Amino acid sequence: MKKKNFSYYLVYPAIIFILLVLLFPFFVMISTALKPLEEVYTTPPHWIPKNPTLANFSDVWFKYPLGSYFKNSLIVAVGTTIINTILCIPAAYAVARLRFRAKSFIMYLFLIVQMFSPIIVVISLFKIIARLGLLDNLLSLIFTNGVFTLAFAIWLLSGYFSSVPKEIEEAALIDGCSRIQSITRVLLPVAMPGVITTVIYTFITAWNEFMFALTFITSMDKRPLTLGLYNFVGRWTVQWQYLMAAAILALIPVVILFMFIEKDLVKGLAGGAVKG
C-alpha cells in the first residue's frame, strides 16, 4: 500500500508536470498558427485565440512554394534512407557476426564520429561538394546526410543483429542457403523491427537537417522544407503565424510515420540496446 501511495502522490504528478512542460511549446505553436496577424503581437498575449482562423495554413501553402519544399525534403529524406539502408545492413552484419581485428576499436570509432558536430567539417565538405560539381544540387544533401547518419545506424543495427540467435542462420546454411540468402530470407525478417528503427532514424534526421541545406543550396526551388521555413524569418520581423502554421504542416509526415511504426520502433530500440 505504501508503494502504491508513493507512486500515486509523487510519481504520477511528476510525470504530469513533465508532460505539461514538454507539451507547452506545441500548445503555443498551435495557438499562434490559429491566430490572425493582429492577435500575434497583442500584449499581454492571448494563449487561446479570440478569433481562430485556418487562413494561415492556406496562405503558407498557396502563397508560398511550400509544396515544392515538401517535395525536396521528401527526395532528400528518401534518398538518404535508401543509401543508408543499403550500406548499413551489410556493415552492421559484419560487425555483429564476423570476427576481425580492431572490431571494438571500430565500434568505438563509430561513436566518436557521432560526438563531433557537423559544423566542424562544413567548410571542408563545401570544398568537396564544389569540386564534385554538386553545389545547389539535392544530391549533395543526400550524400552528406547519408554519411553523417551511417555510423549510428550501423551501431544500432549491429546491436539488434547481435540479439538474433546465430542458430537461426546456421540452420539456414545447413539447409543449403548461401550467406546472402540467410541474411535476406532469415535474418532480415527476424530483425525487421531493428531495420525499421534505423530507417526511421535516418529519415527523420534527413528530414530535419538544416545546416547543410543552408550551406549547399542557393536556389529557391531546390530548398528543402527546413530551409523554406526560414523564409518567414525576416531581418526586421518574424511572421510567427505563418512560421508556426508551416511548422505544424512539416510535422505531419513524421507523425504519420510514428503512428504506423510505433510498435516496431519500440521493439527495435529495445533490441538494439540489449547487446549494442
C-alpha positions in Angstrom: 0.0 0.0 0.0 2.9 2.4 0.8 4.4 1.8 -2.6 1.1 2.5 -4.3 0.6 5.7 -2.3 4.1 6.9 -3.1 3.6 6.3 -6.8 0.2 8.0 -6.8 1.2 11.1 -4.8 4.7 11.7 -6.2 5.5 9.8 -9.4 2.3 10.5 -11.3 2.2 14.2 -10.5 5.8 14.5 -11.5 5.1 12.7 -14.8 2.1 15.0 -15.5 4.2 18.1 -14.7 7.0 16.9 -17.1 4.4 16.2 -19.8 2.9 19.7 -19.4 6.3 21.3 -19.7 7.2 19.3 -22.8 3.8 19.9 -24.5 3.6 23.6 -23.7 5.7 24.7 -26.8 3.4 22.6 -29.0 0.4 24.4 -27.4 2.0 27.8 -28.1 2.8 26.7 -31.7 -0.8 25.6 -32.4 -2.2 28.7 -30.7 0.0 31.0 -32.8 -0.8 29.2 -36.0 -4.5 29.8 -35.4 -4.2 33.5 -34.7 -4.8 36.3 -37.2 -1.9 38.8 -37.5 -3.4 41.4 -35.2 -3.5 38.9 -32.3 0.0 37.7 -32.7 1.6 40.8 -31.2 -1.0 41.7 -28.6 0.2 42.5 -25.1 -0.5 40.7 -22.9 -0.6 37.7 -25.2 -3.8 35.6 -25.7 -3.0 32.0 -25.0 -6.2 30.9 -26.7 -7.0 32.8 -30.0 -10.1 35.0 -29.7 -10.8 34.8 -33.5 -9.2 31.5 -34.6 -8.6 31.1 -38.3 -7.2 28.5 -40.7 -6.2 31.1 -43.2 -2.6 30.9 -42.1 -2.4 27.3 -43.3 -3.9 28.1 -46.7 -1.6 31.1 -47.1 1.6 29.2 -46.5 0.6 26.5 -48.9 -0.7 28.6 -51.8 1.1 31.9 -51.4 4.5 30.3 -50.7 6.1 27.3 -52.5 5.6 25.1 -49.5 4.6 22.1 -51.7 7.9 22.4 -53.6 9.8 22.5 -50.2 7.9 19.3 -49.1 8.9 17.6 -52.4 12.5 18.5 -52.0 12.6 17.3 -48.4 10.9 14.1 -49.4 13.5 13.5 -52.1 16.4 14.1 -49.7 15.0 12.0 -46.9 14.0 9.1 -49.1 17.3 9.2 -51.0 19.3 9.3 -47.8 17.3 6.5 -46.3 17.8 4.2 -49.3 21.6 4.8 -49.4 22.0 4.5 -45.7 20.0 1.2 -45.6 21.9 -0.4 -48.4 25.2 0.4 -46.8 24.5 -0.1 -43.1 22.9 -3.6 -43.4 26.0 -5.4 -44.6 28.3 -3.3 -42.4 26.1 -4.0 -39.3 26.0 -7.7 -40.2 29.8 -7.8 -40.5 30.3 -6.1 -37.1 27.7 -8.4 -35.4 28.7 -11.8 -36.9 32.2 -11.7 -38.2 35.4 -11.8 -36.2 38.2 -9.5 -37.2 40.9 -7.4 -35.6 40.2 -4.0 -34.1 36.4 -4.7 -34.1 35.9 -3.0 -30.7 38.0 0.0 -31.8 35.9 0.4 -35.0 32.7 0.3 -32.9 34.0 3.0 -30.6 35.2 4.9 -33.6 31.5 5.0 -34.8 30.5 6.6 -31.5 33.4 9.1 -31.7 32.2 10.1 -35.1 28.8 10.8 -33.7 30.2 13.0 -31.0 31.6 15.7 -33.4 29.3 18.4 -34.6 28.9 18.5 -38.4 29.7 22.2 -38.3 33.3 21.4 -37.6 33.8 19.9 -41.1 31.3 22.1 -43.0 34.0 24.1 -44.8 35.9 21.0 -45.9 32.6 19.5 -47.1 31.7 22.6 -49.0 35.1 22.4 -50.9 34.5 18.7 -51.6 30.9 19.3 -52.8 32.1 22.2 -55.0 34.9 20.0 -56.6 32.3 17.4 -57.4 30.0 20.0 -59.0 27.1 19.2 -56.7 26.5 22.7 -55.2 22.9 23.7 -55.4 22.0 20.0 -56.0 19.9 17.8 -53.8 22.4 15.0 -54.3 24.8 16.9 -52.1 22.3 16.7 -49.2 21.5 13.1 -49.8 25.2 12.1 -49.8 26.1 14.3 -46.8 23.2 13.2 -44.7 23.9 9.6 -45.6 27.5 9.9 -44.4 26.5 11.5 -41.1 23.7 9.1 -40.2 25.6 5.9 -41.3 27.8 5.5 -38.1 24.9 5.5 -35.7 22.8 3.4 -38.0 25.5 0.7 -38.1 25.9 0.8 -34.3 22.1 0.5 -33.8 21.5 -2.3 -36.3 24.6 -4.3 -35.3 23.2 -4.4 -31.7 20.0 -5.8 -33.0 21.7 -8.3 -35.3 23.7 -9.5 -32.3 20.5 -10.1 -30.3 19.3 -12.6 -33.0 20.4 -16.2 -32.2 23.1 -17.4 -34.5 21.5 -20.8 -34.6 18.8 -19.4 -36.9 21.3 -18.6 -39.6 23.3 -21.8 -39.0 20.1 -23.8 -39.7 19.5 -21.9 -42.9 23.1 -22.6 -44.0 22.7 -26.3 -43.3 19.5 -26.3 -45.4 21.5 -25.1 -48.4 21.2 -21.3 -48.2 24.1 -19.1 -49.1 25.3 -16.4 -46.7 23.4 -13.7 -48.6 20.3 -15.9 -48.7 20.5 -16.5 -45.0 20.6 -12.7 -44.4 17.8 -11.8 -46.8 15.5 -14.7 -46.1 16.1 -15.4 -42.4 17.9 -12.7 -40.6 16.3 -9.6 -42.0 12.7 -10.8 -41.4 13.5 -11.5 -37.8 15.4 -8.3 -37.4 12.8 -6.2 -39.2 12.0 -4.0 -36.1 15.6 -3.0 -35.9 15.8 -2.2 -39.7 12.6 -0.1 -39.3 14.1 1.8 -36.4 17.2 2.5 -38.5 15.1 3.6 -41.4 13.0 6.0 -39.3 16.1 7.4 -37.6 17.7 8.1 -41.0 14.5 9.5 -42.5 13.8 11.9 -39.6 17.4 13.1 -39.4 17.5 13.9 -43.1 14.0 15.5 -43.0 15.0 17.8 -40.1 18.5 18.7 -41.4 19.1 22.5 -41.8 22.8 23.4 -41.7 23.9 21.5 -44.9 20.9 22.7 -46.8 21.7 26.3 -45.8 25.3 25.8 -46.9 24.9 23.9 -50.2 21.6 25.0 -51.6 21.1 28.5 -53.1 18.1 28.2 -55.5 14.7 28.9 -54.1 13.1 26.0 -56.0 15.6 23.5 -54.6 15.3 24.4 -50.9 14.1 21.7 -48.5 11.4 22.3 -46.0 13.6 23.3 -43.1 15.3 26.0 -45.2 11.9 27.1 -46.6 10.6 27.7 -43.1 13.5 30.1 -42.7 11.9 32.4 -45.3 9.3 33.5 -42.7 12.2 34.9 -40.5 12.9 38.4 -41.9 15.5 40.9 -41.0 13.2 43.2 -39.0 10.3 40.9 -38.2 9.2 37.3 -38.0 5.9 36.1 -39.5 5.1 34.0 -36.5 1.6 32.9 -37.6 3.0 31.6 -40.9 6.1 30.1 -39.4 4.0 28.1 -36.8 1.5 27.0 -39.4 4.2 25.8 -41.7 5.9 24.0 -38.8 2.7 22.1 -38.0 2.4 21.0 -41.6 6.0 19.9 -41.5 5.3 17.7 -38.6 2.5 15.8 -40.3 4.7 13.3 -42.3 6.8 12.4 -39.1 3.6 12.0 -37.0 2.1 9.7 -39.6 5.3 7.6 -39.7 5.3 7.2 -36.0 1.6 6.2 -36.0 2.3 3.3 -38.4 5.6 2.0 -37.0 5.3 2.8 -33.2 5.4 -0.9 -32.1 8.2 -1.8 -34.4 10.2 1.3 -33.4 10.0 0.4 -29.7 11.0 -3.2 -30.4 13.9 -2.1 -32.5 15.2 0.4 -29.9 14.9 -2.2 -27.1 16.6 -4.9 -29.2 19.4 -2.6 -30.2 20.0 -1.7 -26.6 20.4 -5.3 -25.4 23.8 -6.0 -26.9 24.7 -2.7 -28.6 
